[in-house]
Amino acid sequence: MIEDQKIYVWVPDLKYRGRLIGPEGQNISTLEYITRTDIYVRDDHWVIVNGVENSDLKLAAHIIWVLFKSGLINPLRIIKLADEYSKQKNGVGLFERFY
């Protein structure tokens, strides 16, 4: 049986909670889909990232941190950050491996 792993990400300012979720949950849904994780935005200063693969957890945590740092949070930015991270780690973009 494969067990879920967790990473906790600190939310520096609570105003980012709603922005991370996004309108109608678009941002959080995109982030969960791209990183293959479950993300829980708590009422305190923590975001919990649940997943099976350690690499997926690290990707999600990295993207969340960059989003908080830059303040730009939208689905397209999330996809772009995931692609850039994949290029850095694997030498190939997130979508390049399908061609």
Biopython code that builds the backbone (N, CA, C, O; Angstrom):
import numpy as np
from Bio.PDB.StructureBuilder import StructureBuilder

atoms = [
    (1, "MET", "N", (0.831, -1.175, 0.000)),
    (1, "MET", "CA", (0.000, 0.000, 0.000)),
    (1, "MET", "C", (0.878, 1.242, 0.000)),
    (1, "MET", "O", (1.811, 1.359, 0.795)),
    (2, "ILE", "N", (0.572, 2.156, -0.892)),
    (2, "ILE", "CA", (1.329, 3.403, -0.982)),
    (2, "ILE", "C", (0.671, 4.439, -0.083)),
    (2, "ILE", "O", (-0.536, 4.670, -0.159)),
    (3, "GLU", "N", (1.475, 5.052, 0.762)),
    (3, "GLU", "CA", (0.943, 6.040, 1.690)),
    (3, "GLU", "C", (1.152, 7.446, 1.154)),
    (3, "GLU", "O", (2.153, 7.737, 0.500)),
    (4, "ASP", "N", (0.191, 8.310, 1.443)),
    (4, "ASP", "CA", (0.311, 9.707, 1.083)),
    (4, "ASP", "C", (1.374, 10.375, 1.940)),
    (4, "ASP", "O", (1.582, 10.021, 3.101)),
    (5, "GLN", "N", (2.027, 11.331, 1.344)),
    (5, "GLN", "CA", (2.993, 12.152, 2.045)),
    (5, "GLN", "C", (2.430, 13.562, 2.118)),
    (5, "GLN", "O", (1.532, 13.918, 1.355)),
    (6, "LYS", "N", (2.953, 14.361, 3.031)),
    (6, "LYS", "CA", (2.467, 15.730, 3.193)),
    (6, "LYS", "C", (3.624, 16.698, 3.241)),
    (6, "LYS", "O", (4.700, 16.392, 3.755)),
    (7, "ILE", "N", (3.379, 17.872, 2.695)),
    (7, "ILE", "CA", (4.277, 19.006, 2.858)),
    (7, "ILE", "C", (3.415, 20.165, 3.336)),
    (7, "ILE", "O", (2.317, 20.385, 2.826)),
    (8, "TYR", "N", (3.916, 20.897, 4.307)),
    (8, "TYR", "CA", (3.225, 22.077, 4.812)),
    (8, "TYR", "C", (3.924, 23.315, 4.265)),
    (8, "TYR", "O", (5.147, 23.434, 4.337)),
    (9, "VAL", "N", (3.136, 24.233, 3.718)),
    (9, "VAL", "CA", (3.679, 25.477, 3.179)),
    (9, "VAL", "C", (3.078, 26.629, 3.983)),
    (9, "VAL", "O", (1.861, 26.715, 4.149)),
    (10, "TRP", "N", (3.932, 27.501, 4.471)),
    (10, "TRP", "CA", (3.520, 28.638, 5.271)),
    (10, "TRP", "C", (2.969, 29.739, 4.363)),
    (10, "TRP", "O", (3.605, 30.112, 3.377)),
    (11, "VAL", "N", (1.795, 30.253, 4.696)),
    (11, "VAL", "CA", (1.198, 31.371, 3.966)),
    (11, "VAL", "C", (1.646, 32.647, 4.668)),
    (11, "VAL", "O", (1.252, 32.894, 5.808)),
    (12, "PRO", "N", (2.467, 33.466, 4.000)),
    (12, "PRO", "CA", (3.026, 34.643, 4.670)),
    (12, "PRO", "C", (1.974, 35.689, 5.051)),
    (12, "PRO", "O", (2.133, 36.398, 6.044)),
    (13, "ASP", "N", (0.911, 35.783, 4.267)),
    (13, "ASP", "CA", (-0.135, 36.764, 4.526)),
    (13, "ASP", "C", (-1.470, 36.093, 4.193)),
    (13, "ASP", "O", (-1.617, 35.507, 3.120)),
    (14, "LEU", "N", (-2.419, 36.175, 5.085)),
    (14, "LEU", "CA", (-3.690, 35.468, 4.888)),
    (14, "LEU", "C", (-4.473, 35.954, 3.671)),
    (14, "LEU", "O", (-5.389, 35.268, 3.219)),
    (15, "LYS", "N", (-4.126, 37.128, 3.133)),
    (15, "LYS", "CA", (-4.821, 37.598, 1.925)),
    (15, "LYS", "C", (-4.557, 36.662, 0.740)),
    (15, "LYS", "O", (-5.336, 36.638, -0.213)),
    (16, "TYR", "N", (-3.461, 35.893, 0.793)),
    (16, "TYR", "CA", (-3.129, 34.964, -0.291)),
    (16, "TYR", "C", (-3.992, 33.708, -0.292)),
    (16, "TYR", "O", (-4.066, 33.012, -1.305)),
    (17, "ARG", "N", (-4.642, 33.410, 0.823)),
    (17, "ARG", "CA", (-5.483, 32.206, 0.896)),
    (17, "ARG", "C", (-6.536, 32.212, -0.194)),
    (17, "ARG", "O", (-6.640, 31.266, -0.976)),
    (18, "GLY", "N", (-7.315, 33.278, -0.243)),
    (18, "GLY", "CA", (-8.376, 33.375, -1.238)),
    (18, "GLY", "C", (-7.844, 33.468, -2.648)),
    (18, "GLY", "O", (-8.444, 32.934, -3.581)),
    (19, "ARG", "N", (-6.727, 34.138, -2.809)),
    (19, "ARG", "CA", (-6.137, 34.270, -4.136)),
    (19, "ARG", "C", (-5.594, 32.935, -4.631)),
    (19, "ARG", "O", (-5.646, 32.650, -5.827)),
    (20, "LEU", "N", (-5.070, 32.112, -3.715)),
    (20, "LEU", "CA", (-4.581, 30.791, -4.110)),
    (20, "LEU", "C", (-5.734, 29.900, -4.575)),
    (20, "LEU", "O", (-5.598, 29.148, -5.540)),
    (21, "ILE", "N", (-6.848, 29.991, -3.891)),
    (21, "ILE", "CA", (-8.026, 29.220, -4.301)),
    (21, "ILE", "C", (-8.548, 29.740, -5.633)),
    (21, "ILE", "O", (-8.873, 28.954, -6.522)),
    (22, "GLY", "N", (-8.631, 31.051, -5.775)),
    (22, "GLY", "CA", (-9.055, 31.662, -7.031)),
    (22, "GLY", "C", (-10.560, 31.666, -7.217)),
    (22, "GLY", "O", (-11.297, 31.033, -6.461)),
    (23, "PRO", "N", (-11.009, 32.396, -8.248)),
    (23, "PRO", "CA", (-12.439, 32.461, -8.509)),
    (23, "PRO", "C", (-12.994, 31.084, -8.884)),
    (23, "PRO", "O", (-12.510, 30.434, -9.810)),
    (24, "GLU", "N", (-14.008, 30.663, -8.151)),
    (24, "GLU", "CA", (-14.645, 29.364, -8.355)),
    (24, "GLU", "C", (-13.647, 28.204, -8.254)),
    (24, "GLU", "O", (-13.867, 27.142, -8.836)),
    (25, "GLY", "N", (-12.553, 28.409, -7.514)),
    (25, "GLY", "CA", (-11.570, 27.354, -7.291)),
    (25, "GLY", "C", (-10.656, 27.067, -8.478)),
    (25, "GLY", "O", (-10.000, 26.026, -8.517)),
    (26, "GLN", "N", (-10.608, 27.986, -9.451)),
    (26, "GLN", "CA", (-9.816, 27.739, -10.663)),
    (26, "GLN", "C", (-8.331, 27.566, -10.387)),
    (26, "GLN", "O", (-7.704, 26.661, -10.938)),
    (27, "ASN", "N", (-7.761, 28.415, -9.548)),
    (27, "ASN", "CA", (-6.316, 28.340, -9.299)),
    (27, "ASN", "C", (-5.937, 27.044, -8.599)),
    (27, "ASN", "O", (-5.009, 26.352, -9.018)),
    (28, "ILE", "N", (-6.652, 26.720, -7.536)),
    (28, "ILE", "CA", (-6.310, 25.524, -6.768)),
    (28, "ILE", "C", (-6.561, 24.265, -7.591)),
    (28, "ILE", "O", (-5.804, 23.301, -7.489)),
    (29, "SER", "N", (-7.616, 24.263, -8.405)),
    (29, "SER", "CA", (-7.904, 23.103, -9.263)),
    (29, "SER", "C", (-6.799, 22.895, -10.291)),
    (29, "SER", "O", (-6.387, 21.763, -10.543)),
    (30, "THR", "N", (-6.322, 23.979, -10.881)),
    (30, "THR", "CA", (-5.229, 23.888, -11.850)),
    (30, "THR", "C", (-3.977, 23.357, -11.181)),
    (30, "THR", "O", (-3.306, 22.477, -11.720)),
    (31, "LEU", "N", (-3.664, 23.882, -10.016)),
    (31, "LEU", "CA", (-2.472, 23.453, -9.286)),
    (31, "LEU", "C", (-2.556, 21.972, -8.916)),
    (31, "LEU", "O", (-1.574, 21.243, -9.057)),
    (32, "GLU", "N", (-3.703, 21.530, -8.453)),
    (32, "GLU", "CA", (-3.868, 20.121, -8.097)),
    (32, "GLU", "C", (-3.752, 19.221, -9.325)),
    (32, "GLU", "O", (-3.139, 18.156, -9.259)),
    (33, "TYR", "N", (-4.330, 19.637, -10.425)),
    (33, "TYR", "CA", (-4.290, 18.830, -11.646)),
    (33, "TYR", "C", (-2.863, 18.726, -12.203)),
    (33, "TYR", "O", (-2.407, 17.636, -12.552)),
    (34, "ILE", "N", (-2.176, 19.841, -12.284)),
    (34, "ILE", "CA", (-0.823, 19.872, -12.852)),
    (34, "ILE", "C", (0.159, 19.086, -11.984)),
    (34, "ILE", "O", (1.038, 18.400, -12.505)),
    (35, "THR", "N", (0.011, 19.185, -10.664)),
    (35, "THR", "CA", (0.988, 18.553, -9.761)),
    (35, "THR", "C", (0.539, 17.175, -9.256)),
    (35, "THR", "O", (1.299, 16.508, -8.555)),
    (36, "ARG", "N", (-0.655, 16.745, -9.592)),
    (36, "ARG", "CA", (-1.192, 15.451, -9.142)),
    (36, "ARG", "C", (-1.182, 15.325, -7.616)),
    (36, "ARG", "O", (-0.797, 14.297, -7.059)),
    (37, "THR", "N", (-1.620, 16.410, -6.956)),
    (37, "THR", "CA", (-1.672, 16.444, -5.501)),
    (37, "THR", "C", (-3.050, 16.908, -5.050)),
    (37, "THR", "O", (-3.853, 17.389, -5.850)),
    (38, "ASP", "N", (-3.308, 16.756, -3.770)),
    (38, "ASP", "CA", (-4.488, 17.345, -3.125)),
    (38, "ASP", "C", (-3.980, 18.468, -2.234)),
    (38, "ASP", "O", (-3.047, 18.281, -1.452)),
    (39, "ILE", "N", (-4.599, 19.629, -2.357)),
    (39, "ILE", "CA", (-4.124, 20.793, -1.618)),
    (39, "ILE", "C", (-5.243, 21.316, -0.732)),
    (39, "ILE", "O", (-6.357, 21.563, -1.196)),
    (40, "TYR", "N", (-4.935, 21.481, 0.543)),
    (40, "TYR", "CA", (-5.884, 21.988, 1.525)),
    (40, "TYR", "C", (-5.390, 23.344, 2.030)),
    (40, "TYR", "O", (-4.296, 23.454, 2.583)),
    (41, "VAL", "N", (-6.205, 24.359, 1.833)),
    (41, "VAL", "CA", (-5.877, 25.700, 2.302)),
    (41, "VAL", "C", (-6.614, 25.883, 3.625)),
    (41, "VAL", "O", (-7.840, 25.981, 3.661)),
    (42, "ARG", "N", (-5.851, 25.927, 4.699)),
    (42, "ARG", "CA", (-6.452, 25.993, 6.034)),
    (42, "ARG", "C", (-6.780, 27.433, 6.415)),
    (42, "ARG", "O", (-6.372, 28.375, 5.736)),
    (43, "ASP", "N", (-7.517, 27.589, 7.502)),
    (43, "ASP", "CA", (-7.915, 28.909, 7.983)),
    (43, "ASP", "C", (-6.789, 29.641, 8.692)),
    (43, "ASP", "O", (-6.876, 30.846, 8.930)),
    (44, "ASP", "N", (-5.736, 28.917, 9.028)),
    (44, "ASP", "CA", (-4.594, 29.573, 9.643)),
    (44, "ASP", "C", (-3.554, 29.860, 8.557)),
    (44, "ASP", "O", (-3.926, 30.017, 7.394)),
    (45, "HIS", "N", (-2.310, 29.932, 8.885)),
    (45, "HIS", "CA", (-1.252, 30.289, 7.927)),
    (45, "HIS", "C", (-0.665, 29.093, 7.191)),
    (45, "HIS", "O", (0.467, 29.191, 6.718)),
    (46, "TRP", "N", (-1.361, 27.983, 7.068)),
    (46, "TRP", "CA", (-0.779, 26.792, 6.462)),
    (46, "TRP", "C", (-1.569, 26.298, 5.256)),
    (46, "TRP", "O", (-2.798, 26.342, 5.229)),
    (47, "VAL", "N", (-0.826, 25.830, 4.266)),
    (47, "VAL", "CA", (-1.379, 25.098, 3.133)),
    (47, "VAL", "C", (-0.778, 23.699, 3.210)),
    (47, "VAL", "O", (0.440, 23.555, 3.321)),
    (48, "ILE", "N", (-1.616, 22.671, 3.151)),
    (48, "ILE", "CA", (-1.143, 21.294, 3.221)),
    (48, "ILE", "C", (-1.226, 20.684, 1.828)),
    (48, "ILE", "O", (-2.275, 20.708, 1.184)),
    (49, "VAL", "N", (-0.101, 20.138, 1.375)),
    (49, "VAL", "CA", (-0.034, 19.477, 0.073)),
    (49, "VAL", "C", (0.092, 17.980, 0.327)),
    (49, "VAL", "O", (1.046, 17.530, 0.961)),
    (50, "ASN", "N", (-0.867, 17.215, -0.166)),
    (50, "ASN", "CA", (-0.902, 15.755, -0.017)),
    (50, "ASN", "C", (-0.633, 15.108, -1.351)),
    (50, "ASN", "O", (-1.151, 15.557, -2.373)),
    (51, "GLY", "N", (0.167, 14.060, -1.361)),
    (51, "GLY", "CA", (0.409, 13.344, -2.597)),
    (51, "GLY", "C", (1.170, 12.064, -2.357)),
    (51, "GLY", "O", (1.580, 11.762, -1.237)),
    (52, "VAL", "N", (1.352, 11.319, -3.427)),
    (52, "VAL", "CA", (2.048, 10.044, -3.346)),
    (52, "VAL", "C", (3.517, 10.222, -3.716)),
    (52, "VAL", "O", (4.400, 9.729, -3.015)),
    (53, "GLU", "N", (3.775, 10.916, -4.803)),
    (53, "GLU", "CA", (5.142, 11.095, -5.305)),
    (53, "GLU", "C", (5.801, 12.312, -4.671)),
    (53, "GLU", "O", (5.227, 13.400, -4.661)),
    (54, "ASN", "N", (7.004, 12.127, -4.145)),
    (54, "ASN", "CA", (7.754, 13.204, -3.529)),
    (54, "ASN", "C", (8.030, 14.329, -4.529)),
    (54, "ASN", "O", (8.001, 15.504, -4.165)),
    (55, "SER", "N", (8.296, 13.975, -5.776)),
    (55, "SER", "CA", (8.578, 14.995, -6.789)),
    (55, "SER", "C", (7.356, 15.872, -7.051)),
    (55, "SER", "O", (7.501, 17.068, -7.302)),
    (56, "ASP", "N", (6.162, 15.300, -6.997)),
    (56, "ASP", "CA", (4.932, 16.078, -7.173)),
    (56, "ASP", "C", (4.730, 17.042, -6.015)),
    (56, "ASP", "O", (4.320, 18.186, -6.213)),
    (57, "LEU", "N", (5.020, 16.577, -4.806)),
    (57, "LEU", "CA", (4.900, 17.437, -3.627)),
    (57, "LEU", "C", (5.858, 18.619, -3.712)),
    (57, "LEU", "O", (5.483, 19.756, -3.422)),
    (58, "LYS", "N", (7.083, 18.345, -4.110)),
    (58, "LYS", "CA", (8.078, 19.411, -4.229)),
    (58, "LYS", "C", (7.680, 20.416, -5.295)),
    (58, "LYS", "O", (7.857, 21.620, -5.110)),
    (59, "LEU", "N", (7.145, 19.933, -6.409)),
    (59, "LEU", "CA", (6.683, 20.817, -7.475)),
    (59, "LEU", "C", (5.578, 21.724, -6.963)),
    (59, "LEU", "O", (5.624, 22.935, -7.181)),
    (60, "ALA", "N", (4.588, 21.162, -6.290)),
    (60, "ALA", "CA", (3.472, 21.953, -5.775)),
    (60, "ALA", "C", (3.950, 22.993, -4.764)),
    (60, "ALA", "O", (3.535, 24.151, -4.820)),
    (61, "ALA", "N", (4.816, 22.585, -3.843)),
    (61, "ALA", "CA", (5.332, 23.516, -2.834)),
    (61, "ALA", "C", (6.130, 24.634, -3.490)),
    (61, "ALA", "O", (6.000, 25.795, -3.103)),
    (62, "HIS", "N", (6.950, 24.298, -4.474)),
    (62, "HIS", "CA", (7.733, 25.304, -5.200)),
    (62, "HIS", "C", (6.811, 26.318, -5.878)),
    (62, "HIS", "O", (7.022, 27.527, -5.773)),
    (63, "ILE", "N", (5.801, 25.823, -6.565)),
    (63, "ILE", "CA", (4.883, 26.719, -7.272)),
    (63, "ILE", "C", (4.149, 27.625, -6.285)),
    (63, "ILE", "O", (4.011, 28.823, -6.534)),
    (64, "ILE", "N", (3.680, 27.076, -5.181)),
    (64, "ILE", "CA", (2.978, 27.890, -4.184)),
    (64, "ILE", "C", (3.880, 28.996, -3.667)),
    (64, "ILE", "O", (3.447, 30.142, -3.547)),
    (65, "TRP", "N", (5.135, 28.669, -3.358)),
    (65, "TRP", "CA", (6.070, 29.675, -2.855)),
    (65, "TRP", "C", (6.310, 30.769, -3.883)),
    (65, "TRP", "O", (6.304, 31.951, -3.540)),
    (66, "VAL", "N", (6.521, 30.394, -5.135)),
    (66, "VAL", "CA", (6.767, 31.400, -6.177)),
    (66, "VAL", "C", (5.536, 32.272, -6.372)),
    (66, "VAL", "O", (5.656, 33.482, -6.563)),
    (67, "LEU", "N", (4.359, 31.670, -6.325)),
    (67, "LEU", "CA", (3.124, 32.452, -6.456)),
    (67, "LEU", "C", (3.003, 33.469, -5.327)),
    (67, "LEU", "O", (2.669, 34.628, -5.576)),
    (68, "PHE", "N", (3.267, 33.055, -4.092)),
    (68, "PHE", "CA", (3.201, 33.971, -2.959)),
    (68, "PHE", "C", (4.254, 35.062, -3.072)),
    (68, "PHE", "O", (3.991, 36.227, -2.773)),
    (69, "LYS", "N", (5.440, 34.678, -3.504)),
    (69, "LYS", "CA", (6.552, 35.624, -3.611)),
    (69, "LYS", "C", (6.270, 36.694, -4.662)),
    (69, "LYS", "O", (6.539, 37.874, -4.437)),
    (70, "SER", "N", (5.729, 36.286, -5.810)),
    (70, "SER", "CA", (5.487, 37.229, -6.892)),
    (70, "SER", "C", (4.159, 37.959, -6.750)),
    (70, "SER", "O", (4.014, 39.086, -7.224)),
    (71, "GLY", "N", (3.191, 37.321, -6.101)),
    (71, "GLY", "CA", (1.871, 37.916, -5.974)),
    (71, "GLY", "C", (0.983, 37.697, -7.184)),
    (71, "GLY", "O", (-0.200, 38.035, -7.152)),
    (72, "LEU", "N", (1.536, 37.135, -8.255)),
    (72, "LEU", "CA", (0.769, 36.854, -9.467)),
    (72, "LEU", "C", (0.240, 35.427, -9.390)),
    (72, "LEU", "O", (1.008, 34.468, -9.475)),
    (73, "ILE", "N", (-1.066, 35.292, -9.228)),
    (73, "ILE", "CA", (-1.650, 33.969, -9.051)),
    (73, "ILE", "C", (-2.801, 33.811, -10.034)),
    (73, "ILE", "O", (-3.851, 34.437, -9.888)),
    (74, "ASN", "N", (-2.588, 32.963, -11.037)),
    (74, "ASN", "CA", (-3.645, 32.619, -11.983)),
    (74, "ASN", "C", (-3.288, 31.291, -12.643)),
    (74, "ASN", "O", (-2.129, 30.878, -12.595)),
    (75, "PRO", "N", (-4.262, 30.612, -13.261)),
    (75, "PRO", "CA", (-3.999, 29.283, -13.820)),
    (75, "PRO", "C", (-2.877, 29.255, -14.856)),
    (75, "PRO", "O", (-2.072, 28.324, -14.861)),
    (76, "LEU", "N", (-2.811, 30.237, -15.715)),
    (76, "LEU", "CA", (-1.761, 30.254, -16.736)),
    (76, "LEU", "C", (-0.378, 30.365, -16.102)),
    (76, "LEU", "O", (0.564, 29.706, -16.543)),
    (77, "ARG", "N", (-0.256, 31.183, -15.087)),
    (77, "ARG", "CA", (1.027, 31.323, -14.376)),
    (77, "ARG", "C", (1.410, 30.000, -13.716)),
    (77, "ARG", "O", (2.584, 29.631, -13.720)),
    (78, "ILE", "N", (0.447, 29.286, -13.152)),
    (78, "ILE", "CA", (0.712, 27.998, -12.517)),
    (78, "ILE", "C", (1.260, 27.006, -13.534)),
    (78, "ILE", "O", (2.228, 26.299, -13.255)),
    (79, "ILE", "N", (0.648, 26.951, -14.707)),
    (79, "ILE", "CA", (1.109, 26.048, -15.766)),
    (79, "ILE", "C", (2.513, 26.427, -16.220)),
    (79, "ILE", "O", (3.360, 25.558, -16.424)),
    (80, "LYS", "N", (2.758, 27.727, -16.380)),
    (80, "LYS", "CA", (4.078, 28.193, -16.810)),
    (80, "LYS", "C", (5.154, 27.847, -15.779)),
    (80, "LYS", "O", (6.244, 27.407, -16.145)),
    (81, "LEU", "N", (4.857, 28.041, -14.510)),
    (81, "LEU", "CA", (5.820, 27.706, -13.450)),
    (81, "LEU", "C", (6.113, 26.213, -13.410)),
    (81, "LEU", "O", (7.258, 25.812, -13.199)),
    (82, "ALA", "N", (5.089, 25.386, -13.610)),
    (82, "ALA", "CA", (5.292, 23.936, -13.628)),
    (82, "ALA", "C", (6.185, 23.536, -14.798)),
    (82, "ALA", "O", (7.046, 22.668, -14.658)),
    (83, "ASP", "N", (5.979, 24.165, -15.941)),
    (83, "ASP", "CA", (6.789, 23.873, -17.121)),
    (83, "ASP", "C", (8.251, 24.285, -16.896)),
    (83, "ASP", "O", (9.166, 23.529, -17.224)),
    (84, "GLU", "N", (8.466, 25.472, -16.342)),
    (84, "GLU", "CA", (9.831, 25.950, -16.053)),
    (84, "GLU", "C", (10.529, 25.035, -15.044)),
    (84, "GLU", "O", (11.705, 24.711, -15.210)),
    (85, "TYR", "N", (9.811, 24.620, -14.004)),
    (85, "TYR", "CA", (10.383, 23.732, -12.984)),
    (85, "TYR", "C", (10.786, 22.405, -13.613)),
    (85, "TYR", "O", (11.855, 21.874, -13.315)),
    (86, "SER", "N", (9.931, 21.870, -14.482)),
    (86, "SER", "CA", (10.221, 20.607, -15.157)),
    (86, "SER", "C", (11.462, 20.728, -16.045)),
    (86, "SER", "O", (12.273, 19.805, -16.114)),
    (87, "LYS", "N", (11.604, 21.863, -16.720)),
    (87, "LYS", "CA", (12.784, 22.082, -17.568)),
    (87, "LYS", "C", (14.055, 22.117, -16.732)),
    (87, "LYS", "O", (15.081, 21.564, -17.128)),
    (88, "GLN", "N", (13.984, 22.770, -15.570)),
    (88, "GLN", "CA", (15.156, 22.848, -14.692)),
    (88, "GLN", "C", (15.536, 21.475, -14.147)),
    (88, "GLN", "O", (16.716, 21.124, -14.125)),
    (89, "LYS", "N", (14.563, 20.706, -13.714)),
    (89, "LYS", "CA", (14.838, 19.421, -13.064)),
    (89, "LYS", "C", (15.114, 18.289, -14.043)),
    (89, "LYS", "O", (15.968, 17.440, -13.787)),
    (90, "ASN", "N", (14.392, 18.272, -15.170)),
    (90, "ASN", "CA", (14.462, 17.136, -16.080)),
    (90, "ASN", "C", (15.074, 17.459, -17.434)),
    (90, "ASN", "O", (15.327, 16.556, -18.231)),
    (91, "GLY", "N", (15.312, 18.729, -17.699)),
    (91, "GLY", "CA", (15.855, 19.119, -18.993)),
    (91, "GLY", "C", (14.821, 19.139, -20.105)),
    (91, "GLY", "O", (15.141, 19.442, -21.254)),
    (92, "VAL", "N", (13.584, 18.817, -19.764)),
    (92, "VAL", "CA", (12.514, 18.826, -20.753)),
    (92, "VAL", "C", (11.276, 19.429, -20.086)),
    (92, "VAL", "O", (10.995, 19.168, -18.916)),
    (93, "GLY", "N", (10.549, 20.235, -20.849)),
    (93, "GLY", "CA", (9.371, 20.901, -20.326)),
    (93, "GLY", "C", (8.250, 19.941, -19.999)),
    (93, "GLY", "O", (8.268, 18.781, -20.411)),
    (94, "LEU", "N", (7.305, 20.417, -19.281)),
    (94, "LEU", "CA", (6.175, 19.616, -18.839)),
    (94, "LEU", "C", (5.413, 19.018, -20.008)),
    (94, "LEU", "O", (4.939, 17.886, -19.917)),
    (95, "PHE", "N", (5.288, 19.751, -21.096)),
    (95, "PHE", "CA", (4.496, 19.296, -22.233)),
    (95, "PHE", "C", (5.344, 18.801, -23.378)),
    (95, "PHE", "O", (4.810, 18.192, -24.305)),
    (96, "GLU", "N", (6.639, 19.036, -23.357)),
    (96, "GLU", "CA", (7.529, 18.614, -24.444)),
    (96, "GLU", "C", (7.651, 17.094, -24.522)),
    (96, "GLU", "O", (7.906, 16.551, -25.597)),
    (97, "ARG", "N", (7.478, 16.419, -23.425)),
    (97, "ARG", "CA", (7.657, 14.963, -23.413)),
    (97, "ARG", "C", (6.543, 14.238, -24.151)),
    (97, "ARG", "O", (6.657, 13.038, -24.401)),
    (98, "PHE", "N", (5.479, 14.931, -24.504)),
    (98, "PHE", "CA", (4.365, 14.301, -25.216)),
    (98, "PHE", "C", (4.552, 14.323, -26.726)),
    (98, "PHE", "O", (3.780, 13.699, -27.454)),
    (99, "TYR", "N", (5.560, 15.029, -27.200)),
    (99, "TYR", "CA", (5.769, 15.140, -28.648)),
    (99, "TYR", "C", (6.856, 14.203, -29.127)),
    (99, "TYR", "O", (7.160, 14.168, -30.320)),
]
sb = StructureBuilder()
sb.init_structure("model")
sb.init_model(0)
sb.init_chain("A")
sb.init_seg("    ")
for serial, (resi, resn, name, xyz) in enumerate(atoms, 1):
    if name == "N":
        sb.init_residue(resn, " ", resi, " ")
    sb.init_atom(name, np.array(xyz, "f"), 0.0, 1.0, " ", f" {name:<3s}", serial, name[0])
structure = sb.get_structure()
